[in-house]
Amino acid sequence: MKTWICDVCGKPVNEQDGWVEWIETPREDEKDVVHGLRLVHHATSCQYNRKLIYKQGGSLGDGPLENYLGVDGLILLLSMLSQHRWDEGELLDIIQRLHIPHYEEARPFFNDGLDHIEPNLPPGYYWQDELIKIAQSGIKSHQPAT
């Protein structure tokens, strides 16, 4: 079973207990700005505090992780990107996390593992063999000494 890492507690999240959420903040031009996109555990303290978000003038958007997986989930995320009201960096990161093999495993080691590759794509984008090397280098470099 595929797992991801919760953006709040750092523990594994699977499709059944995963939740995608974000904050929508109104602007004067009536087009909400969307930010704070994250993957968390559902129905836990990992989720945003809905009452606090409302009190601060925002609203919360969210949905089950399963809605954002597979081909239809990818099309949903791409349609969100086309709206130009989302934090593009956050949205592109979540797309990669959910749809690019090995991205989530390599992600914790992007700072430490980049010396094992020679990237020829823009920062934050990696070929599959590079993601595998980054993940493997991170796992190896973070093992306890024997």
C-alpha positions in Angstrom: 0.0 0.0 0.0 1.3 3.5 -0.9 2.0 5.9 1.9 2.9 9.5 2.1 4.2 11.7 4.9 1.8 13.9 7.0 2.8 17.5 6.7 2.0 18.1 10.3 3.1 15.1 12.4 5.5 13.5 9.9 4.0 10.1 10.3 2.8 7.9 7.4 -0.5 8.6 5.8 -2.3 6.1 3.5 -5.2 6.6 1.1 -7.8 5.7 3.7 -6.7 8.1 6.4 -5.3 10.9 4.2 -6.8 14.3 3.7 -5.9 17.2 1.5 -6.7 20.7 2.8 -6.0 24.4 2.1 -7.0 27.9 3.3 -8.9 30.3 1.1 -8.5 34.0 1.9 -10.8 36.5 0.3 -9.4 39.5 -1.6 -11.0 42.8 -2.6 -11.3 41.6 -6.3 -13.6 38.8 -5.0 -11.1 36.1 -6.2 -9.9 34.1 -3.2 -6.3 33.4 -2.7 -5.6 29.8 -1.9 -2.5 28.8 0.2 -1.5 26.4 2.9 -2.1 23.3 0.7 -1.1 20.2 2.7 -1.6 16.5 3.1 -2.6 15.4 6.6 -4.3 12.7 8.6 -8.1 13.0 8.5 -10.1 13.7 11.7 -7.0 14.3 13.9 -5.2 17.2 15.4 -3.2 17.3 12.2 -5.9 19.2 10.4 -6.3 22.9 10.4 -8.4 24.4 13.1 -11.5 25.3 11.1 -12.9 27.7 13.8 -9.6 29.6 13.9 -9.4 29.9 10.1 -12.9 31.3 10.0 -12.2 33.7 12.9 -9.2 35.0 10.9 -11.5 35.7 7.9 -10.6 32.7 5.8 -12.3 29.5 4.9 -11.1 26.0 4.7 -11.2 23.8 1.6 -10.5 20.1 1.9 -11.3 16.6 0.7 -10.3 12.9 1.0 -6.9 12.1 -0.3 -8.5 9.5 -2.7 -10.1 12.4 -4.6 -6.6 13.6 -5.7 -5.2 10.2 -6.8 -5.2 8.4 -10.1 -5.9 9.9 -13.5 -9.0 11.8 -12.3 -7.2 13.1 -9.3 -4.4 14.4 -11.5 -6.9 16.1 -13.8 -8.6 17.7 -10.7 -5.2 19.0 -9.5 -4.3 20.3 -12.9 -7.7 22.1 -13.2 -6.9 23.7 -9.8 -3.6 24.9 -11.3 -5.4 26.4 -14.3 -7.4 28.7 -12.0 -4.4 30.8 -11.2 -5.5 31.5 -7.6 -3.5 28.7 -5.9 0.0 29.0 -4.6 1.7 27.4 -7.7 4.7 26.0 -5.8 2.5 24.3 -3.2 0.2 22.8 -5.9 3.1 21.6 -8.1 4.7 20.0 -5.0 1.5 18.1 -4.1 1.0 17.0 -7.7 4.5 15.5 -7.7 4.0 14.0 -4.2 0.8 12.2 -5.2 1.7 11.3 -8.8 5.4 10.9 -9.4 6.9 7.6 -8.2 9.7 8.0 -5.6 9.2 11.7 -5.2 7.7 11.4 -1.7 10.5 9.0 -0.6 13.2 11.3 -1.8 11.5 14.6 -0.6 12.9 14.5 2.9 16.4 14.2 1.5 16.3 16.9 -1.2 18.7 19.1 0.8 21.2 16.3 1.7 20.9 14.0 -1.3 21.4 16.5 -4.2 25.2 16.0 -4.1 24.6 12.5 -5.5 23.0 13.7 -8.7 23.7 16.2 -11.5 20.3 17.8 -12.1 19.6 19.2 -15.5 16.0 20.2 -14.8 14.8 23.3 -12.8 15.2 23.0 -9.0 12.5 20.8 -7.5 12.1 18.6 -10.6 14.0 15.3 -10.9 14.2 12.4 -13.2 13.2 9.0 -11.8 16.8 7.7 -11.5 17.7 10.9 -9.6 14.7 10.5 -7.2 15.8 6.9 -6.5 19.4 8.0 -5.9 18.3 10.8 -3.6 16.0 8.5 -1.6 18.7 5.8 -1.3 21.4 8.3 -0.3 19.1 9.7 2.4 18.3 6.3 3.7 21.9 5.3 3.8 23.2 8.5 5.3 20.6 8.5 8.1 21.2 4.9 9.3 22.7 4.6 12.8 26.4 3.7 12.9 27.2 0.1 13.8 
